[in-house]
Amino acid sequence: GDILNDYLKTDGVWILTQNKQFYKTSNERECAEKCEAERQFTCRAFLFTRKRLQCLTLAENTKMTVMFNSTDAVLYEKIIYLLQCKKGIGEDYRGMEAKTWRGVPCQKWSEKTPHNPNYTPERHPKAGLDENYCRNPDADERGPWCYTTDPATRFDYCHIPECEGQCMQCNGEDYHGEVSRTESGLECQRWDAQEPHMHGFTLKHFPEKDLKMNYCRNPDGELRPWCFTTSPTKRWEYCNIPRCTTHPSASGLGSQCLSGKGEDYRGRIAITESGNACQRWNTQFPHKHGWIPDRHPCKGLEENYCRNPDGEKRPWCYTINSSIRWEYCAIPRCDATEQGIAGMSNTPVQVPLPEECYRDKGQSYRGTVSITASGKKCQAWNSMFPHRHEKTPDRFPNADLRDNYCRNPDGDNSPWCFTTDPNTTWEYCNLKRCDDHTQN
C-alpha cells in the first residue's frame, strides 16, 4: 500500500519542535521514506513545504507540542503515535500513557533506578521504548506495562483502552475500527463507491480521515461515527460503537493562549471582543444551539468559556445578549513562540482582504463574511453538521467553497450559506450589492 496511508495529513500548519532533520526531497512520499529511515531519533511526523520542496523529519507530533498556521506547509503525523488505545495485546501501542493502572508513574526505560531493567532501548530498538511510556516489548498477554518508580513494585500493567472495533473516544473522530454496519443493522456503502448514494466523502478529498473500505467513520464532526448505507431508501445512519470507559490521555491539557485557530484553547476568558458576556454552553437560553457539552465531551465546553469546537477562525461563544447570537473572543496570542516559528518556516500567513459587497448575483464573491442576514453563523461547506447537504467543495470546485464563507455556488439571488442553527437550514448572507449606492 501507499506509505502515506500510515500518516494523518494536515494542510497549512507547522509545529514547533527542537528535534528535527532537514532533507531535500521531490515529494511527500520521499519525505515519508526519510521519516521511516530516520536514525537520529524516533520520527513521529514530518513537514513538507511544497514550494521549496523541503522535508523536515520530526521527533514530536501535535500531541507533544504547539501548532501554527503556515500556508505552504503540510504536516504528516504517524497514526500509530496518535492513537491512545491498543489493538489486541498492544505490541504496537505507541501512545503516551506513562502510569500504571494504580496511578504509579512509570520509570524511564533508559534508567536503572529504582529498578535495573531487562528491556532497554538499546536491547530492543524496535519496541518503542521511549521516555517512560507504557509498552509491551515481550508480547505479554495482559498488555502494555512499565517498570514503576515505586521501589517496592518492579513492574505493573497500564490501563490502555481497546481501539480496534471496540470503543471510541470523544465523538469518534479518531476511530479507526472495522465496524461496517449501522445501528439498525444496515450494511455500510464503501466510501469509494457512489451507489446507491452519491457523496463528496472520498479518500481523494479527505485523505486524512481514514475512509477505508466501508468502515464507520466520523469525517465531518458528527456526534459519532456513521456511514452511507447500501439501502437505497436510507442515505446514512449512525453506527453503534460504544464509548470508551476511560478518557483520552490528559497530555493535551490545552493552551492558555491562542495558537493557530485556537481549537486547543482551554483558558477561562468568557467575554466577546465587543464586551458581551458569554452564554453557558449547557444552557439553551437566550440562544438554542447544538454544542451541548455531553454530546461533545472533548471540546472543552466548560462553563461559559470561549472555545472553538467547530474549526472556526478563532475561539467564540454564544452571548447572553438575545439580539447577538454569537461573537468571536479576544484571546491573546502565544506571541513569543509564534514569532519564533514564523522565522523558521519563512511562510508568511496570507490574510484575505475582506469584501463587504457583491456584484450581480454574487457568484464571483470571494470575501470572508460568514454571517447570515439574521445574524446566524454559517456552517462550513465541507461539514455535514448540523445540516447534511450536497453543496460540497469537490462537487462545486470553481465556487471557492472555503471554510464557512458566504458563497453562491448555485446561481441563487445572492450569496448564502447553511447555518449552524439546527432549526434553520440556510439563509442569505449579511451582504449588500456593490452598486447599491449608485442606484437612485
Helices and strands as residue ranges (DSSP letters): G 3-6, E 7-15, E 20-24, H 28-37, E 45-49, E 54-58, E 67-78, G 79-81, E 145-147, E 155-157, G 207-209, E 226-228, E 236-238, E 316-318, E 326-328, H 335-345, E 357-358, E 416-418, E 426-428, E 432-433, G 436-438
